[in-house]
Amino acid sequence: MRRAFIALLARDLRLAIRQGADTALTLGFFLLVATLFSFGVAPDERQAAALAPGVLWVTALLALLLSMDRLFQADAEDGALEQLMLGNLPPIGIVAAKCLAHWLATAMPLLFFSPVLALLLQLPADRLPWLILALLLGTPTLVLVGAVGAALVLGARRGGLLLSLLILPLYIPVLIFGVAAVADDNRAPLLFLGAMLLAALALAPLAAAAALRQAME
């Protein structure tokens, strides 16, 4: 089972590198929107610094959402998902491997560039570790919750729009505590982000696996 998990993870990472459109789209959206916003509010440093946590989190959230509908769709279209469901790796393992690969391919580049964009938005340098830690805790939760939505809308017409309507309300708690973790000298928001990540790790693969079984029937 472990070999099957690692093999699926390596396969999805290779595909993400070879077909880098989703990663490029996600990163390009994140960089472009945050940079444009920095030009819009840069003359007022206090206003920019106050808005920076919210801008970075909303931009990262929407950037990740852009590619979530393709998490299972490509494999479903070419029949690979059906073969995976019939293999040795249980559906929960399939979901976990694909979520980890998606996070590594799309969220990690956002984390890498977020300090630069934060400085453009006049965020104080002492808040950068809090930003990175909050994103490290929050973005996996966004991917896991998004995986549930992606499995539920698999095969639906206009799945991207339906996915957005389905999971955006579920993203609000992560957004609230993620912004609070960067804006305030308080560890409580980070603890809430950690708790939500643990809950998502426990529940999201189960829900997404059940939705995939239903979609494959």
TITI-837803 format. One line per field, with one value per residue: residue number from 1; z, y, x of N, C-alpha, C in turn; residue in three letters. Coordinates in Angstrom, 2 decimals, m for minus. Atoms other than C-alpha are relative to their C-alpha. Layout:
<recs>
nr = (NUM, ...)
n_Z = (Z, ...)
n_Y = (Y, ...)
n_X = (X, ...)
ca_Z = (Z, ...)
ca_Y = (Y, ...)
ca_X = (X, ...)
c_Z = (Z, ...)
c_Y = (Y, ...)
c_X = (X, ...)
rest = (ALA, ...)
</recs>
This chain:
<recs>
nr = (1, 2, 3, 4, 5, 6, 7, 8, 9, 10, 11, 12, 13, 14, 15, 16, 17, 18, 19, 20, 21, 22, 23, 24, 25, 26, 27, 28, 29, 30, 31, 32, 33, 34, 35, 36, 37, 38, 39, 40, 41, 42, 43, 44, 45, 46, 47, 48, 49, 50, 51, 52, 53, 54, 55, 56, 57, 58, 59, 60, 61, 62, 63, 64, 65, 66, 67, 68, 69, 70, 71, 72, 73, 74, 75, 76, 77, 78, 79, 80, 81, 82, 83, 84, 85, 86, 87, 88, 89, 90, 91, 92, 93, 94, 95, 96, 97, 98, 99, 100, 101, 102, 103, 104, 105, 106, 107, 108, 109, 110, 111, 112, 113, 114, 115, 116, 117, 118, 119, 120, 121, 122, 123, 124, 125, 126, 127, 128, 129, 130, 131, 132, 133, 134, 135, 136, 137, 138, 139, 140, 141, 142, 143, 144, 145, 146, 147, 148, 149, 150, 151, 152, 153, 154, 155, 156, 157, 158, 159, 160, 161, 162, 163, 164, 165, 166, 167, 168, 169, 170, 171, 172, 173, 174, 175, 176, 177, 178, 179, 180, 181, 182, 183, 184, 185, 186, 187, 188, 189, 190, 191, 192, 193, 194, 195, 196, 197, 198, 199, 200, 201, 202, 203, 204, 205, 206, 207, 208, 209, 210, 211, 212, 213, 214, 215, 216, 217)
n_Z = (0.00, m0.05, 1.33, 0.90, m0.35, 0.49, 1.46, 0.46, m0.31, 0.96, 1.32, 0.08, 0.01, 1.35, 0.90, m0.30, 0.54, 1.45, 0.49, m1.05, 0.22, m1.24, m0.93, 0.53, m0.14, m1.42, m0.43, 0.72, m0.59, m1.32, 0.16, 0.71, m0.81, m1.14, 0.48, 0.39, m1.22, m0.61, 0.71, m0.30, m1.35, m0.46, m0.55, m1.40, m0.57, m1.12, 0.55, 0.66, m1.02, m0.66, 0.92, 0.59, m0.33, 0.68, 1.44, 0.28, m0.25, 0.99, 1.28, m0.03, m0.01, 1.34, 0.90, m0.18, 0.48, 1.47, 0.53, m0.78, 0.75, 0.81, m0.88, 0.43, 1.30, 1.08, m0.09, 0.31, 1.44, 0.77, m0.55, m0.99, m1.33, m0.16, m0.23, m1.35, m0.96, 0.03, m0.38, m1.38, m0.90, m0.27, 0.42, m0.93, 0.35, 1.27, m0.31, m0.76, 0.88, 0.96, m0.72, m0.33, 1.24, 0.41, m0.90, 0.31, 1.33, 0.15, m1.19, m0.37, 0.68, m0.61, m1.24, 0.33, 0.46, m0.88, m0.71, 0.90, 0.20, m1.28, m0.12, 0.95, m0.61, m1.21, m1.22, m0.79, 0.15, m1.13, 0.18, 1.05, m0.51, m0.31, 1.28, 0.56, m0.85, 0.21, 1.31, m0.11, m0.68, 0.63, 1.39, 0.10, m0.30, 1.19, 1.02, m0.43, 0.14, 1.43, 0.56, m0.22, 1.00, 1.33, 0.16, 0.07, 1.29, 1.07, 1.12, 0.14, 0.93, m0.70, m1.31, m0.67, m0.65, m1.07, m1.06, m0.72, m0.85, m1.02, m1.02, m0.49, m1.39, m0.93, m0.09, m0.79, m1.29, 0.25, 0.37, m1.18, m0.94, 0.68, m0.06, m1.39, m0.41, 0.54, m0.43, m1.46, m0.79, m0.78, 0.51, 0.06, 1.38, 0.51, m0.61, 0.71, 1.31, m0.21, m0.31, 1.25, 0.85, m0.52, 0.32, 1.44, 0.27, m0.47, 0.59, 1.43, 0.85, m0.09, 0.76, 1.42, 0.47, 0.17, 1.19, 1.17, 0.21, 0.56, 1.35, 0.87, 0.16)
n_Y = (m1.21, m1.16, m0.15, m0.52, m1.41, m0.76, 0.03, m0.95, m1.33, m0.32, m0.16, m1.28, m1.06, m0.02, m0.61, m1.43, m0.66, 0.12, m0.80, m1.02, m1.07, m0.31, m0.67, m1.34, m0.82, m0.31, m0.92, m1.26, m0.73, m0.47, m1.07, m1.14, m0.71, m0.63, m1.09, m1.10, m0.62, m0.79, m1.27, m0.80, m0.56, m0.26, m1.33, m0.06, 1.17, 0.54, 0.71, 1.20, 0.96, 0.52, 0.85, 1.03, 1.38, 0.39, 0.09, 1.19, 1.21, 0.12, 0.31, 1.39, 0.86, 0.03, 0.63, 1.45, 0.43, 0.04, 1.31, 1.10, 0.81, 0.96, 0.94, 1.34, m0.04, 0.48, 1.46, 0.56, m0.10, 0.98, 1.34, 0.36, 0.03, 1.29, 1.01, m0.20, 0.47, 1.46, 0.44, 0.41, m1.14, m0.32, m1.36, m1.02, m0.20, m0.73, m1.40, m0.58, m0.17, m1.06, m1.27, m0.36, m0.42, m1.29, m1.02, m0.22, m0.61, m1.30, m0.86, m0.28, m1.20, m1.18, m0.26, m0.48, m1.39, m0.85, m1.06, m1.12, m0.76, m0.65, m1.22, m0.96, m0.53, m0.73, 0.77, m0.05, 1.19, 0.92, 0.79, 1.00, 1.38, 0.32, 0.22, 1.28, 1.06, 0.05, 0.62, 1.42, 0.69, m0.25, 0.45, 1.41, 0.10, m0.43, 1.06, 1.15, m0.35, m0.08, 1.34, 0.50, m0.64, 0.49, 1.34, m0.09, m0.57, 0.72, 0.33, m0.95, m1.11, m1.21, 0.45, m1.02, m0.96, 0.71, 0.23, m1.26, m0.26, 1.03, 0.03, m1.33, m0.24, 0.80, m0.62, m1.24, 0.10, 0.01, m1.36, m0.87, 0.28, m0.24, m1.45, m0.38, 0.48, m0.90, m1.38, m0.17, 0.72, 0.92, 1.35, 0.70, 0.33, 1.11, 1.22, 0.33, 0.52, 1.36, 0.87, 0.21, 0.89, 1.36, 0.46, 0.25, 1.22, 1.16, 0.13, m0.30, 1.17, 0.90, m0.55, m0.01, 1.39, 0.42, m0.69, 0.63, 1.29, m0.29, m0.49, 1.08, 1.04)
n_X = (0.83, m0.88, m0.60, 1.02, 0.18, m1.17, 0.02, 1.02, m0.49, m1.05, 0.63, 0.71, m1.00, m0.59, 0.98, 0.09, m1.19, 0.01, 1.11, m0.03, 0.97, 0.74, m0.91, m0.30, 1.20, 0.17, m1.06, 0.15, 1.13, m0.42, m0.97, 0.56, 1.00, m0.66, m0.83, 0.89, 0.52, m1.07, m0.07, 1.18, 0.02, m1.36, m0.24, 0.41, m0.65, 0.79, 1.16, m0.49, m0.40, 1.19, 0.75, m0.86, 0.37, 1.22, m0.25, m0.80, 0.78, 1.07, m0.62, m0.46, 1.19, 0.58, m0.96, 0.13, 1.32, m0.01, m0.39, 0.56, 0.96, m0.74, m0.69, 0.37, 0.67, m0.85, m0.09, 1.32, 0.24, m0.78, 0.20, m1.02, 0.59, 0.69, m1.04, m0.53, 0.99, m0.02, m1.33, m0.26, 0.10, 1.41, 0.36, m0.52, m1.39, m0.04, 0.31, m1.11, m1.16, 0.27, 0.02, m1.38, m0.66, 0.56, m0.52, m1.41, m0.16, 0.67, m0.08, m1.38, m0.49, 0.60, m0.73, m1.34, 0.06, 0.81, m0.75, m0.31, 1.24, 0.33, m0.82, 0.56, 1.22, m0.41, 0.17, m1.24, m0.85, 0.15, 1.22, m0.21, 0.09, 1.40, 0.67, m0.41, 0.54, 1.45, 0.24, m0.35, 1.09, 1.29, 0.16, 0.41, 1.43, 0.72, m0.09, 0.78, 1.41, 0.25, 0.07, 1.37, 0.84, m0.37, 0.57, 1.46, 0.44, m0.67, 0.88, 1.11, m0.20, m0.42, m0.44, m0.79, 0.90, 0.69, m0.98, m0.21, 1.16, 0.11, m1.05, m0.41, 0.45, m0.80, m1.32, 0.05, m0.73, m1.45, m0.37, 0.09, m1.09, m1.26, m0.26, m0.23, m1.31, m1.03, 0.23, m0.05, m1.01, 0.82, m0.15, 1.29, 0.41, m0.81, 0.53, 1.24, m0.39, m0.49, 1.13, 0.75, m0.79, 0.15, 1.35, 0.06, m0.76, 0.76, 1.33, 0.10, m0.22, 1.15, 1.11, m0.35, m0.01, 1.39, 0.53, m0.60, 0.69, 1.30, m0.18, m0.46, 1.04)
ca_Z = (0.00, 0.84, m2.52, m4.32, m2.44, m3.26, m6.88, m7.29, m5.57, m7.83, m10.91, m10.12, m9.38, m12.70, m14.51, m12.72, m13.77, m17.33, m17.80, m15.79, m16.96, m13.67, m11.59, m13.88, m13.84, m10.05, m9.47, m12.18, m10.73, m7.24, m8.38, m10.72, m8.38, m5.37, m7.42, m8.91, m5.46, m4.22, m6.93, m5.95, m2.26, m2.09, m1.59, 1.74, 3.65, 6.74, 4.70, 2.64, 5.76, 7.34, 4.23, 3.31, 5.33, 3.88, 0.34, 0.47, 1.95, m0.39, m3.40, m2.32, m1.66, m5.08, m6.80, m5.29, m6.20, m9.89, m10.27, m7.76, m10.30, m12.21, m9.20, m10.31, m13.63, m15.87, m14.56, m14.83, m18.47, m19.61, m17.49, m15.14, m12.12, m12.71, m12.92, m9.72, m7.93, m8.96, m7.79, m4.47, m3.04, m1.29, m2.33, 0.84, m0.13, m3.66, m2.32, 0.13, m2.51, m5.02, m2.41, m1.29, m4.88, m5.61, m2.52, m3.38, m7.00, m6.44, m2.85, m2.29, m5.04, m3.43, m0.09, m1.77, m3.32, m0.52, 1.49, m1.55, m2.20, 1.51, 1.43, m1.69, 0.28, 3.12, 5.57, 8.45, 8.19, 11.67, 10.46, 7.66, 9.81, 10.98, 7.37, 6.25, 9.25, 8.73, 5.04, 5.92, 8.20, 6.15, 2.54, 3.15, 4.70, 1.62, m0.65, 1.44, 1.61, m2.09, m2.80, m1.27, m3.51, m6.57, m5.95, m5.48, m8.77, m10.76, m14.17, m13.65, m16.27, m15.28, m12.46, m11.75, m11.01, m8.96, m7.03, m6.16, m4.86, m2.87, m1.07, m0.80, 2.30, 3.88, 3.22, 5.30, 8.72, 7.29, 5.78, 9.03, 11.22, 8.57, 8.38, 12.16, 12.58, 10.43, 11.70, 15.47, 17.98, 19.13, 18.80, 19.12, 15.36, 14.58, 17.03, 15.31, 11.92, 13.27, 14.66, 11.33, 9.51, 11.80, 11.30, 7.53, 7.52, 9.41, 7.60, 4.11, 2.62, 3.90, 2.39, m0.91, m1.18, m0.66, m3.34, m5.76, m5.22, m5.96, m9.07, m10.42, m10.06)
ca_Y = (0.00, 2.38, 1.70, 2.36, 5.64, 6.80, 5.70, 7.69, 10.71, 10.57, 10.14, 13.18, 15.29, 14.26, 15.17, 18.51, 19.30, 18.04, 19.74, 22.87, 24.84, 24.54, 25.48, 28.40, 29.62, 29.42, 31.14, 33.74, 34.68, 34.98, 37.14, 39.33, 40.14, 40.79, 42.94, 44.99, 45.55, 46.73, 49.41, 50.49, 51.10, 51.55, 55.35, 54.80, 52.51, 52.18, 51.22, 48.76, 47.12, 46.80, 45.24, 43.04, 39.92, 39.89, 40.54, 37.76, 35.23, 36.01, 35.93, 32.63, 31.12, 32.10, 31.01, 27.52, 27.38, 27.92, 24.45, 22.44, 21.31, 19.46, 17.44, 14.33, 15.46, 14.73, 11.17, 10.62, 11.71, 9.36, 6.39, 6.49, 7.19, 4.08, 1.99, 3.55, 2.74, m0.91, m1.07, m1.95, 1.56, 2.27, 5.38, 7.22, 6.68, 7.89, 11.08, 11.62, 11.10, 13.39, 16.09, 15.97, 16.16, 19.04, 20.92, 20.42, 21.50, 24.51, 25.74, 25.46, 27.98, 30.40, 30.02, 30.63, 33.94, 35.16, 36.93, 39.01, 39.99, 40.71, 43.20, 44.82, 45.28, 46.94, 44.08, 44.49, 42.09, 40.70, 39.38, 37.27, 34.16, 34.34, 34.61, 31.60, 29.51, 30.45, 29.50, 26.22, 25.34, 26.82, 25.87, 22.08, 22.55, 24.45, 21.65, 18.91, 20.70, 21.46, 17.78, 16.94, 19.49, 18.31, 14.74, 15.80, 17.76, 15.18, 14.82, 17.70, 20.39, 23.69, 21.88, 24.78, 27.20, 24.62, 23.80, 27.46, 27.84, 24.64, 25.14, 28.91, 29.12, 26.35, 28.36, 31.32, 30.01, 29.31, 32.79, 34.47, 32.73, 32.94, 36.72, 37.01, 34.94, 37.40, 40.60, 39.96, 38.99, 36.08, 32.33, 31.44, 31.79, 29.45, 26.91, 27.12, 26.66, 23.61, 22.20, 22.71, 21.01, 17.98, 17.81, 18.08, 15.36, 13.05, 13.77, 15.14, 12.00, 9.91, 12.24, 12.62, 8.85, 8.24, 10.84, 9.20, 5.78, 7.29, 9.03, 5.84, 3.76)
ca_X = (0.00, 2.83, 4.48, 1.22, 0.79, 4.33, 3.94, 0.71, 2.25, 5.32, 3.12, 0.99, 4.06, 5.63, 2.42, 2.27, 5.84, 5.39, 2.03, 2.65, m0.39, m2.29, 0.73, 1.58, m2.03, m2.24, 1.09, 0.49, m2.90, m1.41, 1.50, m0.51, m3.40, m1.19, 1.18, m1.65, m3.06, 0.34, 0.38, m3.11, m2.43, 1.37, 1.22, m0.51, 1.83, m0.37, m3.41, m1.36, 0.10, m3.33, m4.84, m1.86, m2.86, m6.36, m5.15, m2.56, m4.97, m7.86, m5.53, m3.96, m7.40, m8.74, m5.53, m5.81, m9.48, m8.64, m7.15, m9.20, m11.80, m9.04, m7.91, m9.81, m11.29, m8.30, m7.92, m11.67, m11.69, m8.91, m10.04, m7.05, m9.22, m11.31, m8.14, m6.84, m10.09, m9.67, m6.05, m4.44, m4.59, m7.92, m9.88, m8.82, m5.19, m5.89, m7.43, m4.57, m1.87, m3.54, m4.13, m0.50, 0.73, m1.64, m0.47, 3.20, 2.68, 0.41, 0.56, 4.31, 5.14, 2.68, 4.45, 7.79, 6.71, 4.44, 7.21, 8.17, 4.56, 4.07, 6.94, 5.46, 2.26, 4.21, 3.66, 6.17, 9.09, 8.44, 5.06, 6.58, 7.18, 3.57, 2.40, 4.41, 3.33, m0.32, m0.12, 1.61, m1.29, m4.10, m3.36, m3.46, m6.88, m8.02, m6.79, m8.41, m11.76, m11.49, m10.91, m14.28, m15.95, m14.00, m15.14, m18.76, m18.91, m16.93, m18.53, m20.97, m21.46, m19.85, m18.13, m15.77, m18.60, m20.48, m17.31, m16.79, m20.32, m19.99, m16.69, m16.17, m18.41, m16.30, m13.15, m14.34, m13.12, m9.66, m9.59, m10.67, m8.10, m5.39, m5.72, m5.92, m2.75, m0.79, m2.37, m2.27, 0.41, m1.68, m1.10, m4.77, m5.54, m2.63, m4.04, m7.42, m5.74, m3.93, m7.17, m8.94, m6.07, m6.28, m10.05, m9.63, m6.96, m9.31, m12.57, m11.90, m10.30, m13.21, m15.79, m13.92, m13.41, m17.13, m17.95, m15.50, m17.09, m20.47, m19.18, m17.59, m20.78)
c_Z = (0.00, m1.36, m0.99, 0.26, m0.55, m1.52, m0.56, 0.25, m1.01, m1.39, m0.14, 0.01, m1.36, m0.99, 0.23, m0.56, m1.53, m0.62, 1.02, m0.14, 1.28, 1.00, m0.47, 0.14, 1.45, 0.47, m0.69, 0.55, 1.33, m0.12, m0.61, 0.88, 1.18, m0.43, m0.41, 1.23, 0.67, m0.68, 0.38, 1.36, 0.52, 0.52, 1.47, 0.70, 1.14, m0.50, m0.66, 1.02, 0.70, m0.88, m0.51, 0.40, m0.73, m1.49, m0.34, 0.19, m1.03, m1.36, m0.04, m0.06, m1.41, m1.00, 0.11, m0.56, m1.52, m0.54, 0.73, m0.81, m0.89, 0.84, m0.40, m1.44, m1.11, 0.02, m0.30, m1.50, m0.80, 0.56, 1.06, 1.40, 0.26, 0.25, 1.39, 1.05, 0.07, 0.48, 1.48, 1.00, 0.24, m0.41, 0.93, m0.31, m1.31, 0.23, 0.70, m0.89, m0.98, 0.67, 0.35, m1.24, m0.45, 0.89, m0.30, m1.31, m0.09, 1.20, 0.37, m0.76, 0.56, 1.29, m0.27, m0.36, 0.95, 0.80, m0.87, m0.21, 1.29, 0.18, m0.99, 0.57, 1.34, 1.29, 0.79, m0.07, 1.15, m0.09, m1.05, 0.53, 0.33, m1.29, m0.55, 0.82, m0.20, m1.35, 0.03, 0.66, m0.77, m1.40, m0.12, 0.32, m1.20, m1.07, 0.39, m0.12, m1.48, m0.66, 0.18, m1.04, m1.40, m0.25, m0.16, m1.36, m1.17, m1.08, m0.21, m1.04, 0.81, 1.43, 0.76, 0.73, 1.17, 1.18, 0.83, 0.94, 1.17, 1.13, 0.50, 1.40, 1.03, 0.17, 0.95, 1.35, m0.17, m0.33, 1.23, 0.93, m0.66, 0.02, 1.42, 0.48, m0.47, 0.60, 1.49, 0.61, 0.96, m0.63, m0.17, m1.44, m0.60, 0.57, m0.68, m1.39, 0.10, 0.28, m1.26, m0.95, 0.47, m0.32, m1.49, m0.37, 0.38, m0.82, m1.51, m0.88, 0.02, m0.86, m1.50, m0.58, m0.22, m1.24, m1.28, m0.28, m0.65, m1.45, m0.98, m0.23, m1.22)
c_Y = (1.27, 0.25, 0.59, 1.49, 0.85, 0.04, 0.99, 1.44, 0.43, 0.22, 1.36, 1.17, 0.09, 0.66, 1.50, 0.77, m0.01, 0.85, 1.12, 1.10, 0.39, 0.74, 1.42, 0.93, 0.43, 1.04, 1.35, 0.84, 0.61, 1.20, 1.25, 0.80, 0.71, 1.18, 1.20, 0.71, 0.86, 1.34, 0.91, 0.66, 0.37, 1.41, 0.15, m1.25, m0.61, m0.80, m1.30, m1.08, m0.61, m0.97, m1.19, m1.43, m0.48, m0.17, m1.29, m1.27, m0.18, m0.38, m1.44, m0.97, m0.12, m0.65, m1.52, m0.51, m0.16, m1.40, m1.17, m0.88, m1.04, m1.08, m1.44, m0.05, m0.60, m1.53, m0.66, m0.02, m1.05, m1.42, m0.41, m0.11, m1.32, m1.12, 0.12, m0.54, m1.52, m0.57, m0.33, 1.14, 0.33, 1.44, 1.09, 0.29, 0.75, 1.48, 0.66, 0.26, 1.15, 1.37, 0.46, 0.47, 1.37, 1.11, 0.32, 0.76, 1.40, 0.92, 0.36, 1.18, 1.28, 0.36, 0.58, 1.48, 0.93, 1.02, 1.20, 0.87, 0.71, 1.29, 1.06, 0.67, 0.67, m0.76, 0.05, m1.31, m0.98, m0.84, m1.10, m1.43, m0.43, m0.28, m1.38, m1.16, m0.14, m0.66, m1.49, m0.80, 0.11, m0.56, m1.51, m0.21, 0.41, m1.08, m1.19, 0.26, 0.10, m1.35, m0.61, 0.60, m0.50, m1.39, 0.04, 0.50, m0.73, m0.42, 0.96, 1.06, 1.27, m0.33, 1.04, 1.01, m0.65, m0.26, 1.26, 0.29, m0.97, 0.18, 1.38, 0.29, m0.79, 0.56, 1.20, m0.14, 0.00, 1.40, 0.91, m0.21, 0.19, 1.46, 0.43, m0.43, 0.92, 1.39, 0.21, m0.77, m0.96, m1.39, m0.74, m0.29, m1.16, m1.33, m0.43, m0.54, m1.42, m0.98, m0.29, m0.92, m1.45, m0.57, m0.33, m1.27, m1.25, m0.23, 0.16, m1.21, m1.01, 0.48, m0.02, m1.41, m0.51, 0.64, m0.61, m1.36, 0.22, 0.44, m1.11, m1.07, 0.29)
c_X = (0.87, 0.64, m1.00, m0.25, 1.14, 0.01, m1.02, 0.44, 1.06, m0.58, m0.66, 0.99, 0.68, m0.95, m0.11, 1.19, m0.02, m1.09, m0.24, m1.02, m0.73, 0.87, 0.30, m1.21, m0.20, 1.01, m0.14, m1.13, 0.41, 0.94, m0.63, m0.97, 0.65, 0.86, m0.84, m0.55, 1.07, 0.16, m1.17, 0.03, 1.38, 0.22, m0.38, 0.52, m0.81, m1.20, 0.44, 0.37, m1.20, m0.77, 0.80, m0.40, m1.26, 0.20, 0.75, m0.82, m1.12, 0.59, 0.49, m1.18, m0.59, 0.94, m0.07, m1.31, m0.02, 0.25, m0.65, m0.93, 0.69, 0.68, m0.28, m0.49, 0.86, 0.11, m1.34, m0.25, 0.76, m0.09, 1.00, m0.60, m0.72, 1.00, 0.59, m0.96, m0.03, 1.33, 0.10, m0.19, m1.47, m0.32, 0.50, 1.46, 0.16, m0.23, 1.18, 1.21, m0.21, m0.06, 1.42, 0.75, m0.50, 0.53, 1.46, 0.18, m0.58, 0.17, 1.43, 0.59, m0.60, 0.72, 1.38, m0.01, m0.75, 0.80, 0.32, m1.23, m0.41, 0.79, m0.47, m1.24, 0.27, m0.27, 1.31, 0.76, m0.18, m1.27, 0.19, 0.01, m1.42, m0.79, 0.32, m0.59, m1.51, m0.33, 0.34, m1.11, m1.31, m0.16, m0.28, m1.47, m0.84, 0.01, m0.87, m1.50, m0.38, m0.10, m1.38, m0.94, 0.29, m0.56, m1.52, m0.48, 0.63, m1.00, m1.15, 0.33, 0.27, 0.44, 0.80, m0.86, m0.73, 0.94, 0.22, m1.15, m0.08, 1.01, 0.43, m0.53, 0.82, 1.40, 0.02, 0.70, 1.51, 0.47, 0.03, 1.20, 1.36, 0.38, 0.32, 1.38, 1.12, m0.13, 0.24, 1.16, m0.70, 0.11, m1.32, m0.45, 0.81, m0.48, m1.30, 0.31, 0.52, m1.12, m0.82, 0.76, m0.13, m1.39, m0.12, 0.77, m0.79, m1.26, m0.04, 0.31, m1.14, m1.15, 0.29, 0.01, m1.42, m0.63, 0.58, m0.64, m1.36, 0.10, 0.39, m1.05, m0.86)
rest = (MET, ARG, ARG, ALA, PHE, ILE, ALA, LEU, LEU, ALA, ARG, ASP, LEU, ARG, LEU, ALA, ILE, ARG, GLN, GLY, ALA, ASP, THR, ALA, LEU, THR, LEU, GLY, PHE, PHE, LEU, LEU, VAL, ALA, THR, LEU, PHE, SER, PHE, GLY, VAL, ALA, PRO, ASP, GLU, ARG, GLN, ALA, ALA, ALA, LEU, ALA, PRO, GLY, VAL, LEU, TRP, VAL, THR, ALA, LEU, LEU, ALA, LEU, LEU, LEU, SER, MET, ASP, ARG, LEU, PHE, GLN, ALA, ASP, ALA, GLU, ASP, GLY, ALA, LEU, GLU, GLN, LEU, MET, LEU, GLY, ASN, LEU, PRO, PRO, ILE, GLY, ILE, VAL, ALA, ALA, LYS, CYS, LEU, ALA, HIS, TRP, LEU, ALA, THR, ALA, MET, PRO, LEU, LEU, PHE, PHE, SER, PRO, VAL, LEU, ALA, LEU, LEU, LEU, GLN, LEU, PRO, ALA, ASP, ARG, LEU, PRO, TRP, LEU, ILE, LEU, ALA, LEU, LEU, LEU, GLY, THR, PRO, THR, LEU, VAL, LEU, VAL, GLY, ALA, VAL, GLY, ALA, ALA, LEU, VAL, LEU, GLY, ALA, ARG, ARG, GLY, GLY, LEU, LEU, LEU, SER, LEU, LEU, ILE, LEU, PRO, LEU, TYR, ILE, PRO, VAL, LEU, ILE, PHE, GLY, VAL, ALA, ALA, VAL, ALA, ASP, ASP, ASN, ARG, ALA, PRO, LEU, LEU, PHE, LEU, GLY, ALA, MET, LEU, LEU, ALA, ALA, LEU, ALA, LEU, ALA, PRO, LEU, ALA, ALA, ALA, ALA, ALA, LEU, ARG, GLN, ALA, MET, GLU)
</recs>
